[in-house]
Amino acid sequence: MTTSNYALQPTAFGVDQSMTRVTKIISWTLLLAVLLAPFGYVLLGAPSGSFLDNVMGNLLATAAALVGGIPLALWLDRIIKSSEQREQQQSDRRRELELLELLREELAFCSNGLSLRREHPHTIQIQPLKSDLWSAISAAGKLNLIQNHRLLNRIASAYYIINIVRRVEEHAYRALRSATVRFDGGGTAVELLLEDARRFDELLDSSIREAVNDIDAETGKAI
């Protein structure tokens, strides 16, 4: 399973908190430096009265700006980051729902294909069960968009059975295009392979229905 983008969010959040603490420390350090600098100058020298008046006036103005500006800047920073985080979560949710809708369509296609196979159990269907989208999503590392792990397990279980049946039917098709071989029981390779594939029909049907039902429940939730 690939690493989830959501799994990285707590780490990023921790970094933001650390940066906020560093910013606070630096800001208060600067404030203390501004406040203490004139006193240090007084202790080391002998400034005139007009100098002290000017320095104290500027000092009070600077201190007031720092005291009022630091909390405001931090408050605005938190609002901006919170808004960006909400937008990212909403964007990820929309991508997840779009992905689930596409997977539902592919599972529905397989369900229709299964109905044809049940109606004609001894016939090889030229069009195989479809799992190309699932394979592409897995290869691209996009499964981390599905945050409901129980739902992901349902879908993965359905595709596990789909791929088993698909491989067995592929072997049956190759056997059909090859020399006919009869085994001791009297059946041909094609007949035996089709019989094996049909053994999974009930399990395949139930796994697809469970996955589709869970997808419908998940996509019915608000963003």
Secondary structure by P-SEA (a helix, b strand, c coil): cccccccaaaaaaaaaaaaaaaaaaaaaaaaaaaaaaaaaaaaaccccaaaaaaaaaaaaaaaaaaaacaaaaaaaaaaaaaaaaaaaaaaaaaaaaaaaaaaaaaaaaaaaaaaaaaacccccccccccaaaaaaaaaacccccccaaaaaaaaaaaaaaaaaaaaaaaaaaaaaacccccccccccaaaaaaaaaacaaaaaaaaaaaaaaaaaaaaaccc
